[in-house]
């Protein structure tokens, strides 16, 4: 890639590399989140999403190959920021397990929103470039991210309601 980005394809490859980095980071991070979660449904959700995320990595790598490019990850400041926020929260706040579960749900939702935005942009660009196979691969990832977000929202709502009930009874 040239030092100066002048073609839409260059931007697409950069963004694709960004999401590849994010997905690879999540493959490493999700098992840690699963261990940190005490809520069974949340822990299971992280475990299930780890399997999907492994497939997301493969789909993004395949998208690069369909474009005749070598899969190249670009450091993703967005995912690094979400990860840093998690690490700082744990070290500074010493949360109770209930609070940690709620925090993990929120961190997961922030991650899904970030990925959904990335994939929506990528799908739009791939459609404009006429890359039908790439559109299919990235849309598959996008739909799974949306489903994961819905699951996290449901878990987050349940945890918040349970927390509110405990507050009123203590």
N, CA, C and O atoms as a DFTB+ gen file, in Angstrom:
680 C
 N C O
     1  1       0.843      -1.184       0.000
     2  2       0.000       0.000       0.000
     3  2       0.887       1.247       0.000
     4  3       1.912       1.287       0.682
     5  1       0.495       2.238      -0.753
     6  2       1.285       3.460      -0.861
     7  2       1.162       4.281       0.417
     8  3       0.219       4.133       1.193
     9  1       2.156       5.155       0.605
    10  2       2.145       6.023       1.789
    11  2       0.940       6.966       1.746
    12  3       0.342       7.267       2.779
    13  1       0.595       7.422       0.559
    14  2      -0.551       8.310       0.409
    15  2      -1.747       7.480      -0.063
    16  3      -1.667       6.772      -1.067
    17  1      -2.846       7.578       0.668
    18  2      -4.030       6.808       0.316
    19  2      -4.868       7.635      -0.655
    20  3      -5.404       8.682      -0.291
    21  1      -4.976       7.154      -1.892
    22  2      -5.707       7.945      -2.883
    23  2      -6.864       7.191      -3.529
    24  3      -7.718       7.800      -4.173
    25  1      -6.898       5.883      -3.364
    26  2      -7.950       5.077      -3.991
    27  2      -8.923       4.545      -2.944
    28  3      -8.504       4.202      -1.838
    29  1     -10.224       4.470      -3.270
    30  2     -11.191       3.869      -2.337
    31  2     -10.789       2.438      -1.936
    32  3     -11.020       2.019      -0.801
    33  1     -10.191       1.703      -2.869
    34  2      -9.744       0.342      -2.559
    35  2      -8.695       0.349      -1.443
    36  3      -8.685      -0.540      -0.592
    37  1      -7.812       1.354      -1.449
    38  2      -6.801       1.457      -0.391
    39  2      -7.469       1.622       0.979
    40  3      -7.071       0.996       1.961
    41  1      -8.490       2.477       1.019
    42  2      -9.232       2.680       2.263
    43  2      -9.920       1.375       2.667
    44  3      -9.893       0.996       3.838
    45  1     -10.527       0.698       1.715
    46  2     -11.204      -0.563       2.010
    47  2     -10.224      -1.569       2.615
    48  3     -10.532      -2.203       3.624
    49  1      -9.061      -1.718       2.013
    50  2      -8.065      -2.672       2.523
    51  2      -7.576      -2.265       3.910
    52  3      -7.334      -3.121       4.760
    53  1      -7.430      -0.965       4.138
    54  2      -7.038      -0.471       5.461
    55  2      -8.110      -0.835       6.499
    56  3      -7.795      -1.358       7.568
    57  1      -9.369      -0.555       6.173
    58  2     -10.479      -0.851       7.086
    59  2     -10.630      -2.357       7.317
    60  3     -10.948      -2.801       8.420
    61  1     -10.398      -3.128       6.261
    62  2     -10.463      -4.589       6.376
    63  2      -9.354      -5.086       7.304
    64  3      -9.569      -5.997       8.105
    65  1      -8.172      -4.485       7.192
    66  2      -7.060      -4.823       8.086
    67  2      -7.343      -4.439       9.521
    68  3      -6.937      -5.133      10.453
    69  1      -8.042      -3.331       9.695
    70  2      -8.432      -2.848      11.017
    71  2      -9.362      -3.860      11.693
    72  3      -9.177      -4.204      12.861
    73  1     -10.357      -4.328      10.947
    74  2     -11.314      -5.273      11.528
    75  2     -10.661      -6.649      11.731
    76  3     -11.045      -7.387      12.639
    77  1      -9.683      -6.993      10.896
    78  2      -8.948      -8.247      11.091
    79  2      -8.181      -8.191      12.413
    80  3      -8.188      -9.154      13.179
    81  1      -7.525      -7.070      12.676
    82  2      -6.811      -6.890      13.937
    83  2      -7.788      -6.991      15.113
    84  3      -7.507      -7.659      16.109
    85  1      -8.935      -6.324      14.986
    86  2      -9.936      -6.344      16.054
    87  2     -10.414      -7.773      16.328
    88  3     -10.491      -8.190      17.483
    89  1     -10.732      -8.517      15.277
    90  2     -11.226      -9.892      15.457
    91  2     -10.145     -10.787      16.064
    92  3     -10.436     -11.598      16.943
    93  1      -8.915     -10.647      15.607
    94  2      -7.819     -11.458      16.175
    95  2      -7.598     -11.109      17.643
    96  3      -7.311     -11.993      18.451
    97  1      -7.727      -9.841      17.993
    98  2      -7.593      -9.408      19.392
    99  2      -8.693     -10.050      20.233
   100  3      -8.444     -10.500      21.351
   101  1      -9.906     -10.090      19.693
   102  2     -11.028     -10.676      20.433
   103  2     -10.868     -12.177      20.628
   104  3     -11.295     -12.713      21.650
   105  1     -10.263     -12.860      19.672
   106  2     -10.000     -14.297      19.835
   107  2      -9.138     -14.519      21.084
   108  3      -9.311     -15.506      21.798
   109  1      -8.210     -13.591      21.338
   110  2      -7.344     -13.697      22.520
   111  2      -8.045     -13.215      23.794
   112  3      -7.758     -13.708      24.885
   113  1      -8.961     -12.253      23.657
   114  2      -9.577     -11.596      24.817
   115  2     -10.813     -12.326      25.349
   116  3     -11.036     -12.359      26.559
   117  1     -11.613     -12.907      24.459
   118  2     -12.877     -13.532      24.891
   119  2     -12.703     -14.622      25.956
   120  3     -13.514     -14.673      26.881
   121  1     -11.683     -15.504      25.878
   122  2     -11.537     -16.501      26.949
   123  2     -11.319     -15.855      28.331
   124  3     -11.794     -16.372      29.342
   125  1     -10.606     -14.735      28.362
   126  2     -10.377     -14.010      29.610
   127  2     -11.702     -13.451      30.147
   128  3     -11.980     -13.531      31.344
   129  1     -12.511     -12.886      29.249
   130  2     -13.812     -12.339      29.660
   131  2     -14.719     -13.454      30.171
   132  3     -15.452     -13.277      31.144
   133  1     -14.662     -14.603      29.502
   134  2     -15.461     -15.756      29.921
   135  2     -15.079     -16.169      31.345
   136  3     -15.953     -16.469      32.158
   137  1     -13.782     -16.185      31.648
   138  2     -13.315     -16.538      33.002
   139  2     -13.759     -15.506      34.034
   140  3     -14.093     -15.860      35.165
   141  1     -13.764     -14.229      33.644
   142  2     -14.118     -13.162      34.576
   143  2     -15.607     -13.143      34.908
   144  3     -16.001     -12.695      35.985
   145  1     -16.435     -13.631      33.980
   146  2     -17.887     -13.577      34.164
   147  2     -18.346     -14.663      35.132
   148  3     -17.951     -15.822      35.004
   149  1     -19.181     -14.284      36.100
   150  2     -19.759     -15.298      37.000
   151  2     -21.165     -15.665      36.537
   152  3     -21.657     -16.750      36.849
   153  1     -21.816     -14.768      35.793
   154  2     -23.150     -15.046      35.266
   155  2     -23.026     -16.128      34.198
   156  3     -22.288     -15.974      33.225
   157  1     -23.761     -17.228      34.395
   158  2     -23.636     -18.387      33.492
   159  2     -23.962     -18.043      32.040
   160  3     -23.235     -18.426      31.123
   161  1     -25.063     -17.315      31.842
   162  2     -25.487     -16.967      30.484
   163  2     -24.454     -16.064      29.801
   164  3     -24.195     -16.201      28.605
   165  1     -23.874     -15.149      30.566
   166  2     -22.852     -14.245      30.027
   167  2     -21.588     -15.026      29.653
   168  3     -21.033     -14.843      28.570
   169  1     -21.146     -15.891      30.555
   170  2     -19.950     -16.706      30.283
   171  2     -20.163     -17.579      29.051
   172  3     -19.275     -17.699      28.207
   173  1     -21.335     -18.182      28.953
   174  2     -21.663     -19.028      27.800
   175  2     -21.707     -18.191      26.523
   176  3     -21.255     -18.636      25.468
   177  1     -22.252     -16.980      26.621
   178  2     -22.304     -16.079      25.472
   179  2     -20.911     -15.744      24.956
   180  3     -20.681     -15.722      23.747
   181  1     -19.974     -15.481      25.878
   182  2     -18.590     -15.200      25.475
   183  2     -17.977     -16.433      24.803
   184  3     -17.253     -16.316      23.814
   185  1     -18.276     -17.618      25.355
   186  2     -17.744     -18.863      24.786
   187  2     -18.280     -19.088      23.371
   188  3     -17.522     -19.418      22.458
   189  1     -19.581     -18.908      23.198
   190  2     -20.191     -19.096      21.871
   191  2     -19.657     -18.061      20.875
   192  3     -19.395     -18.381      19.715
   193  1     -19.499     -16.830      21.337
   194  2     -19.028     -15.783      20.434
   195  2     -17.558     -15.991      20.056
   196  3     -17.117     -15.526      19.004
   197  1     -16.797     -16.687      20.909
   198  2     -15.410     -17.010      20.580
   199  2     -15.370     -17.886      19.331
   200  3     -14.552     -17.662      18.439
   201  1     -16.255     -18.887      19.265
   202  2     -16.320     -19.755      18.077
   203  2     -16.654     -18.930      16.838
   204  3     -16.030     -19.088      15.788
   205  1     -17.648     -18.044      16.970
   206  2     -18.035     -17.181      15.845
   207  2     -16.879     -16.269      15.438
   208  3     -16.628     -16.065      14.250
   209  1     -16.181     -15.728      16.426
   210  2     -15.091     -14.795      16.160
   211  2     -13.958     -15.482      15.401
   212  3     -13.337     -14.876      14.528
   213  1     -13.689     -16.742      15.733
   214  2     -12.701     -17.510      14.965
   215  2     -13.097     -17.596      13.498
   216  3     -12.254     -17.499      12.606
   217  1     -14.391     -17.779      13.261
   218  2     -14.896     -17.810      11.877
   219  2     -14.833     -16.416      11.247
   220  3     -14.579     -16.293      10.049
   221  1     -15.057     -15.384      12.029
   222  2     -14.970     -14.013      11.517
   223  2     -13.564     -13.737      10.980
   224  3     -13.396     -13.142       9.915
   225  1     -12.551     -14.185      11.745
   226  2     -11.158     -14.023      11.309
   227  2     -10.975     -14.705       9.952
   228  3     -10.410     -14.122       9.026
   229  1     -11.459     -15.940       9.845
   230  2     -11.317     -16.683       8.580
   231  2     -12.043     -15.972       7.441
   232  3     -11.523     -15.893       6.328
   233  1     -13.239     -15.456       7.713
   234  2     -14.003     -14.750       6.670
   235  2     -13.268     -13.497       6.193
   236  3     -13.234     -13.216       4.995
   237  1     -12.680     -12.747       7.124
   238  2     -11.956     -11.533       6.748
   239  2     -10.698     -11.908       5.960
   240  3     -10.383     -11.271       4.955
   241  1      -9.984     -12.935       6.411
   242  2      -8.801     -13.393       5.671
   243  2      -9.190     -13.828       4.262
   244  3      -8.482     -13.533       3.299
   245  1     -10.315     -14.528       4.143
   246  2     -10.809     -14.973       2.838
   247  2     -11.201     -13.779       1.968
   248  3     -10.992     -13.794       0.755
   249  1     -11.768     -12.750       2.591
   250  2     -12.116     -11.533       1.844
   251  2     -10.862     -10.916       1.226
   252  3     -10.883     -10.505       0.066
   253  1      -9.773     -10.848       1.991
   254  2      -8.505     -10.358       1.447
   255  2      -8.088     -11.204       0.237
   256  3      -7.713     -10.675      -0.810
   257  1      -8.163     -12.526       0.406
   258  2      -7.738     -13.430      -0.669
   259  2      -8.605     -13.267      -1.918
   260  3      -8.091     -13.312      -3.036
   261  1      -9.911     -13.078      -1.737
   262  2     -10.818     -12.869      -2.878
   263  2     -10.431     -11.610      -3.658
   264  3     -10.682     -11.502      -4.858
   265  1      -9.815     -10.666      -2.947
   266  2      -9.369      -9.415      -3.576
   267  2      -7.945      -9.526      -4.128
   268  3      -7.386      -8.555      -4.637
   269  1      -7.373     -10.726      -4.017
   270  2      -6.011     -10.939      -4.498
   271  2      -4.957     -10.317      -3.597
   272  3      -3.858      -9.990      -4.044
   273  1      -5.300     -10.159      -2.327
   274  2      -4.384      -9.514      -1.374
   275  2      -4.011     -10.483      -0.251
   276  3      -4.745     -11.423       0.052
   277  1      -2.859     -10.228       0.352
   278  2      -2.419     -10.992       1.513
   279  2      -3.146     -10.416       2.742
   280  3      -3.157      -9.199       2.926
   281  1      -3.758     -11.272       3.591
   282  2      -4.416     -10.755       4.798
   283  2      -3.410     -10.009       5.676
   284  3      -2.427     -10.588       6.137
   285  1      -3.664      -8.736       5.899
   286  2      -2.754      -7.896       6.672
   287  2      -3.546      -7.126       7.719
   288  3      -4.406      -6.308       7.394
   289  1      -3.236      -7.406       8.989
   290  2      -3.916      -6.715      10.084
   291  2      -3.300      -5.330      10.275
   292  3      -2.082      -5.165      10.213
   293  1      -4.160      -4.341      10.509
   294  2      -3.733      -2.974      10.812
   295  2      -4.087      -2.724      12.272
   296  3      -5.222      -2.966      12.683
   297  1      -3.129      -2.242      13.060
   298  2      -3.427      -1.991      14.471
   299  2      -4.698      -1.145      14.595
   300  3      -4.836      -0.110      13.944
   301  1      -5.618      -1.605      15.440
   302  2      -6.941      -0.988      15.570
   303  2      -7.029      -0.211      16.890
   304  3      -7.234      -0.817      17.941
   305  1      -6.876       1.120      16.853
   306  2      -6.942       1.914      18.083
   307  2      -8.294       1.792      18.797
   308  3      -8.353       1.884      20.023
   309  1      -9.369       1.587      18.047
   310  2     -10.696       1.471      18.656
   311  2     -10.788       0.293      19.605
   312  3     -11.223       0.443      20.747
   313  1     -10.380      -0.879      19.138
   314  2     -10.476      -2.088      19.975
   315  2      -9.463      -2.017      21.115
   316  3      -9.721      -2.508      22.214
   317  1      -8.305      -1.400      20.845
   318  2      -7.299      -1.225      21.897
   319  2      -7.858      -0.341      23.017
   320  3      -7.599      -0.591      24.194
   321  1      -8.617       0.682      22.651
   322  2      -9.214       1.582      23.644
   323  2     -10.236       0.871      24.518
   324  3     -10.266       1.069      25.732
   325  1     -11.076       0.041      23.900
   326  2     -12.080      -0.715      24.653
   327  2     -11.380      -1.689      25.605
   328  3     -11.801      -1.868      26.747
   329  1     -10.310      -2.312      25.120
   330  2      -9.541      -3.254      25.942
   331  2      -8.881      -2.529      27.123
   332  3      -8.905      -3.016      28.254
   333  1      -8.297      -1.369      26.847
   334  2      -7.637      -0.586      27.900
   335  2      -8.653      -0.133      28.954
   336  3      -8.369      -0.147      30.152
   337  1      -9.842       0.269      28.488
   338  2     -10.903       0.681      29.416
   339  2     -11.248      -0.465      30.370
   340  3     -11.427      -0.246      31.568
   341  1     -11.339      -1.678      29.841
   342  2     -11.615      -2.873      30.644
   343  2     -10.525      -3.073      31.695
   344  3     -10.813      -3.234      32.881
   345  1      -9.272      -3.062      31.243
   346  2      -8.152      -3.323      32.143
   347  2      -8.060      -2.270      33.249
   348  3      -7.811      -2.603      34.408
   349  1      -8.259      -1.004      32.893
   350  2      -8.209       0.074      33.890
   351  2      -9.361      -0.035      34.882
   352  3      -9.175       0.196      36.077
   353  1     -10.543      -0.382      34.397
   354  2     -11.700      -0.527      35.288
   355  2     -11.413      -1.602      36.340
   356  3     -11.647      -1.394      37.531
   357  1     -10.901      -2.756      35.886
   358  2     -10.620      -3.838      36.820
   359  2      -9.562      -3.440      37.845
   360  3      -9.709      -3.731      39.032
   361  1      -8.502      -2.780      37.395
   362  2      -7.411      -2.455      38.321
   363  2      -7.768      -1.297      39.261
   364  3      -7.333      -1.291      40.413
   365  1      -8.541      -0.330      38.797
   366  2      -8.836       0.859      39.621
   367  2     -10.074       0.710      40.495
   368  3     -10.123       1.259      41.596
   369  1     -11.070      -0.023      40.020
   370  2     -12.365      -0.032      40.705
   371  2     -12.593      -1.225      41.626
   372  3     -13.481      -1.174      42.476
   373  1     -11.812      -2.302      41.481
   374  2     -12.021      -3.521      42.275
   375  2     -13.507      -3.852      42.392
   376  3     -14.038      -3.901      43.501
   377  1     -14.190      -4.082      41.259
   378  2     -15.644      -4.280      41.294
   379  2     -16.059      -5.595      41.959
   380  3     -15.337      -6.591      41.916
   381  1     -17.244      -5.566      42.576
   382  2     -17.845      -6.812      43.066
   383  2     -18.156      -7.665      41.836
   384  3     -18.141      -7.169      40.710
   385  1     -18.434      -8.941      42.056
   386  2     -18.694      -9.822      40.911
   387  2     -19.943      -9.392      40.140
   388  3     -19.955      -9.455      38.911
   389  1     -20.992      -8.957      40.839
   390  2     -22.207      -8.493      40.158
   391  2     -21.930      -7.265      39.301
   392  3     -22.409      -7.162      38.172
   393  1     -21.154      -6.335      39.848
   394  2     -20.808      -5.126      39.111
   395  2     -19.922      -5.488      37.919
   396  3     -20.083      -4.938      36.830
   397  1     -18.985      -6.418      38.133
   398  2     -18.107      -6.857      37.043
   399  2     -18.924      -7.464      35.902
   400  3     -18.674      -7.165      34.735
   401  1     -19.892      -8.310      36.233
   402  2     -20.727      -8.918      35.185
   403  2     -21.450      -7.842      34.375
   404  3     -21.510      -7.919      33.148
   405  1     -21.994      -6.845      35.062
   406  2     -22.671      -5.752      34.354
   407  2     -21.692      -4.969      33.491
   408  3     -22.013      -4.596      32.363
   409  1     -20.493      -4.720      34.024
   410  2     -19.467      -4.010      33.255
   411  2     -19.081      -4.812      32.006
   412  3     -18.973      -4.254      30.914
   413  1     -18.875      -6.121      32.173
   414  2     -18.480      -6.970      31.040
   415  2     -19.556      -6.971      29.955
   416  3     -19.252      -6.999      28.762
   417  1     -20.811      -6.939      30.385
   418  2     -21.913      -6.885      29.427
   419  2     -21.835      -5.590      28.624
   420  3     -21.997      -5.600      27.404
   421  1     -21.589      -4.482      29.309
   422  2     -21.461      -3.186      28.637
   423  2     -20.247      -3.134      27.720
   424  3     -20.325      -2.611      26.609
   425  1     -19.129      -3.673      28.184
   426  2     -17.910      -3.692      27.363
   427  2     -18.139      -4.546      26.113
   428  3     -17.693      -4.194      25.021
   429  1     -18.832      -5.659      26.285
   430  2     -19.163      -6.506      25.140
   431  2     -20.046      -5.773      24.148
   432  3     -19.841      -5.864      22.938
   433  1     -21.032      -5.043      24.663
   434  2     -21.937      -4.286      23.784
   435  2     -21.182      -3.184      23.040
   436  3     -21.430      -2.952      21.856
   437  1     -20.266      -2.506      23.727
   438  2     -19.460      -1.465      23.054
   439  2     -18.645      -2.084      21.930
   440  3     -18.528      -1.506      20.850
   441  1     -18.086      -3.249      22.184
   442  2     -17.292      -3.946      21.173
   443  2     -18.166      -4.314      19.974
   444  3     -17.767      -4.109      18.828
   445  1     -19.351      -4.853      20.236
   446  2     -20.248      -5.231      19.134
   447  2     -20.656      -4.010      18.319
   448  3     -20.673      -4.068      17.089
   449  1     -20.982      -2.915      18.979
   450  2     -21.339      -1.683      18.255
   451  2     -20.186      -1.248      17.347
   452  3     -20.399      -0.860      16.199
   453  1     -18.978      -1.317      17.873
   454  2     -17.792      -0.936      17.100
   455  2     -17.659      -1.825      15.860
   456  3     -17.437      -1.339      14.751
   457  1     -17.797      -3.127      16.071
   458  2     -17.659      -4.066      14.957
   459  2     -18.796      -3.910      13.947
   460  3     -18.567      -3.969      12.739
   461  1     -20.011      -3.713      14.436
   462  2     -21.156      -3.529      13.535
   463  2     -20.910      -2.314      12.644
   464  3     -21.131      -2.377      11.435
   465  1     -20.456      -1.213      13.231
   466  2     -20.162      -0.011      12.439
   467  2     -19.082      -0.301      11.398
   468  3     -19.191       0.124      10.248
   469  1     -18.041      -1.025      11.805
   470  2     -16.956      -1.357      10.868
   471  2     -17.475      -2.214       9.714
   472  3     -17.191      -1.938       8.548
   473  1     -18.232      -3.250      10.047
   474  2     -18.734      -4.154       8.998
   475  2     -19.747      -3.461       8.092
   476  3     -19.762      -3.711       6.887
   477  1     -20.592      -2.597       8.650
   478  2     -21.548      -1.880       7.795
   479  2     -20.808      -1.035       6.759
   480  3     -21.182      -1.010       5.586
   481  1     -19.757      -0.345       7.201
   482  2     -18.952       0.450       6.278
   483  2     -18.261      -0.403       5.231
   484  3     -18.224      -0.046       4.053
   485  1     -17.713      -1.537       5.664
   486  2     -17.026      -2.439       4.740
   487  2     -17.986      -3.033       3.706
   488  3     -17.655      -3.121       2.524
   489  1     -19.168      -3.436       4.154
   490  2     -20.154      -4.013       3.229
   491  2     -20.556      -2.964       2.189
   492  3     -20.658      -3.267       1.000
   493  1     -20.779      -1.745       2.641
   494  2     -21.136      -0.660       1.714
   495  2     -20.045      -0.456       0.662
   496  3     -20.337      -0.325      -0.527
   497  1     -18.786      -0.429       1.108
   498  2     -17.672      -0.235       0.165
   499  2     -17.530      -1.430      -0.781
   500  3     -17.302      -1.254      -1.978
   501  1     -17.668      -2.655      -0.236
   502  2     -17.531      -3.856      -1.068
   503  2     -18.635      -3.907      -2.120
   504  3     -18.393      -4.312      -3.256
   505  1     -19.855      -3.494      -1.743
   506  2     -20.958      -3.434      -2.707
   507  2     -20.638      -2.437      -3.818
   508  3     -20.852      -2.722      -4.997
   509  1     -20.132      -1.279      -3.442
   510  2     -19.790      -0.239      -4.426
   511  2     -18.683      -0.715      -5.366
   512  3     -18.641      -0.326      -6.533
   513  1     -17.790      -1.556      -4.851
   514  2     -16.697      -2.084      -5.667
   515  2     -17.146      -3.287      -6.502
   516  3     -16.386      -3.779      -7.335
   517  1     -18.375      -3.762      -6.284
   518  2     -18.879      -4.911      -7.026
   519  2     -18.283      -6.237      -6.592
   520  3     -18.260      -7.196      -7.364
   521  1     -17.801      -6.294      -5.359
   522  2     -17.163      -7.517      -4.831
   523  2     -18.195      -8.382      -4.102
   524  3     -18.245      -8.401      -2.872
   525  1     -19.012      -9.093      -4.873
   526  2     -20.134      -9.856      -4.335
   527  2     -19.721     -10.894      -3.292
   528  3     -20.360     -11.002      -2.245
   529  1     -18.672     -11.652      -3.562
   530  2     -18.243     -12.696      -2.616
   531  2     -17.757     -12.078      -1.309
   532  3     -18.000     -12.620      -0.231
   533  1     -17.076     -10.951      -1.408
   534  2     -16.593     -10.248      -0.215
   535  2     -17.792      -9.723       0.581
   536  3     -17.808      -9.805       1.809
   537  1     -18.784      -9.191      -0.113
   538  2     -20.007      -8.713       0.542
   539  2     -20.632      -9.853       1.346
   540  3     -21.022      -9.657       2.497
   541  1     -20.729     -11.040       0.751
   542  2     -21.337     -12.200       1.443
   543  2     -20.569     -12.556       2.703
   544  3     -21.179     -12.779       3.749
   545  1     -19.250     -12.615       2.629
   546  2     -18.423     -12.968       3.786
   547  2     -18.589     -11.948       4.915
   548  3     -18.748     -12.316       6.079
   549  1     -18.549     -10.676       4.558
   550  2     -18.617      -9.625       5.575
   551  2     -20.029      -9.476       6.136
   552  3     -20.198      -9.134       7.306
   553  1     -21.041      -9.731       5.311
   554  2     -22.426      -9.673       5.792
   555  2     -22.682     -10.786       6.803
   556  3     -23.405     -10.588       7.779
   557  1     -22.089     -11.953       6.570
   558  2     -22.221     -13.060       7.535
   559  2     -21.683     -12.619       8.897
   560  3     -22.327     -12.842       9.922
   561  1     -20.502     -11.993       8.907
   562  2     -19.930     -11.492      10.162
   563  2     -20.837     -10.435      10.785
   564  3     -21.107     -10.463      11.985
   565  1     -21.299      -9.510       9.962
   566  2     -22.153      -8.418      10.435
   567  2     -23.403      -8.958      11.132
   568  3     -23.754      -8.507      12.222
   569  1     -24.066      -9.919      10.504
   570  2     -25.301     -10.478      11.089
   571  2     -25.019     -11.165      12.419
   572  3     -25.820     -11.063      13.348
   573  1     -23.888     -11.865      12.523
   574  2     -23.547     -12.526      13.796
   575  2     -23.227     -11.500      14.875
   576  3     -23.549     -11.712      16.044
   577  1     -22.597     -10.391      14.496
   578  2     -22.305      -9.332      15.481
   579  2     -23.613      -8.727      15.994
   580  3     -23.744      -8.451      17.186
   581  1     -24.571      -8.524      15.100
   582  2     -25.874      -7.968      15.504
   583  2     -26.593      -8.915      16.465
   584  3     -27.194      -8.472      17.443
   585  1     -26.529     -10.210      16.186
   586  2     -27.152     -11.205      17.059
   587  2     -26.471     -11.219      18.432
   588  3     -27.139     -11.290      19.464
   589  1     -25.141     -11.150      18.432
   590  2     -24.396     -11.131      19.697
   591  2     -24.779      -9.896      20.518
   592  3     -24.920      -9.980      21.738
   593  1     -24.946      -8.763      19.858
   594  2     -25.349      -7.535      20.551
   595  2     -26.727      -7.702      21.188
   596  3     -26.935      -7.298      22.331
   597  1     -27.662      -8.293      20.457
   598  2     -29.014      -8.501      21.007
   599  2     -28.964      -9.387      22.248
   600  3     -29.659      -9.124      23.230
   601  1     -28.142     -10.438      22.206
   602  2     -27.996     -11.328      23.370
   603  2     -27.418     -10.563      24.553
   604  3     -27.883     -10.717      25.683
   605  1     -26.394      -9.729      24.294
   606  2     -25.784      -8.935      25.363
   607  2     -26.778      -7.941      25.954
   608  3     -26.800      -7.725      27.166
   609  1     -27.596      -7.340      25.102
   610  2     -28.613      -6.393      25.594
   611  2     -29.580      -7.106      26.537
   612  3     -29.927      -6.573      27.591
   613  1     -30.010      -8.300      26.163
   614  2     -30.941      -9.059      27.002
   615  2     -30.295      -9.419      28.344
   616  3     -30.924      -9.292      29.394
   617  1     -29.055      -9.862      28.304
   618  2     -28.337     -10.207      29.538
   619  2     -28.151      -8.944      30.385
   620  3     -28.366      -8.968      31.597
   621  1     -27.753      -7.849      29.744
   622  2     -27.542      -6.583      30.456
   623  2     -28.810      -6.093      31.139
   624  3     -28.769      -5.604      32.268
   625  1     -29.926      -6.226      30.452
   626  2     -31.212      -5.822      31.025
   627  2     -31.533      -6.671      32.255
   628  3     -31.938      -6.147      33.292
   629  1     -31.349      -7.974      32.130
   630  2     -31.623      -8.881      33.261
   631  2     -30.725      -8.549      34.446
   632  3     -31.195      -8.471      35.581
   633  1     -29.432      -8.352      34.186
   634  2     -28.497      -8.043      35.271
   635  2     -28.844      -6.707      35.937
   636  3     -28.782      -6.583      37.160
   637  1     -29.209      -5.716      35.129
   638  2     -29.574      -4.400      35.677
   639  2     -30.829      -4.499      36.543
   640  3     -30.905      -3.896      37.614
   641  1     -31.812      -5.269      36.066
   642  2     -33.059      -5.441      36.843
   643  2     -32.786      -6.180      38.146
   644  3     -33.312      -5.808      39.195
   645  1     -31.966      -7.227      38.084
   646  2     -31.616      -7.969      39.302
   647  2     -30.871      -7.070      40.274
   648  3     -31.115      -7.111      41.480
   649  1     -29.949      -6.248      39.740
   650  2     -29.198      -5.322      40.584
   651  2     -30.106      -4.296      41.228
   652  3     -29.931      -3.967      42.401
   653  1     -31.068      -3.786      40.486
   654  2     -32.005      -2.789      41.017
   655  2     -32.870      -3.403      42.117
   656  3     -33.169      -2.743      43.113
   657  1     -33.277      -4.674      41.939
   658  2     -34.080      -5.366      42.967
   659  2     -33.277      -5.532      44.242
   660  3     -33.801      -5.343      45.340
   661  1     -31.997      -5.888      44.102
   662  2     -31.128      -6.054      45.296
   663  2     -30.964      -4.731      46.006
   664  3     -30.962      -4.690      47.236
   665  1     -30.827      -3.642      45.257
   666  2     -30.663      -2.297      45.842
   667  2     -31.863      -1.953      46.740
   668  3     -31.701      -1.450      47.852
   669  1     -33.066      -2.235      46.231
   670  2     -34.275      -1.833      46.976
   671  2     -34.488      -2.726      48.204
   672  3     -35.190      -2.333      49.136
   673  1     -33.894      -3.911      48.212
   674  2     -34.080      -4.822      49.349
   675  2     -32.976      -4.704      50.391
   676  3     -33.087      -5.272      51.477
   677  1     -31.910      -3.970      50.070
   678  2     -30.802      -3.915      51.047
   679  2     -30.915      -2.717      51.958
   680  3     -30.069      -2.523      52.831
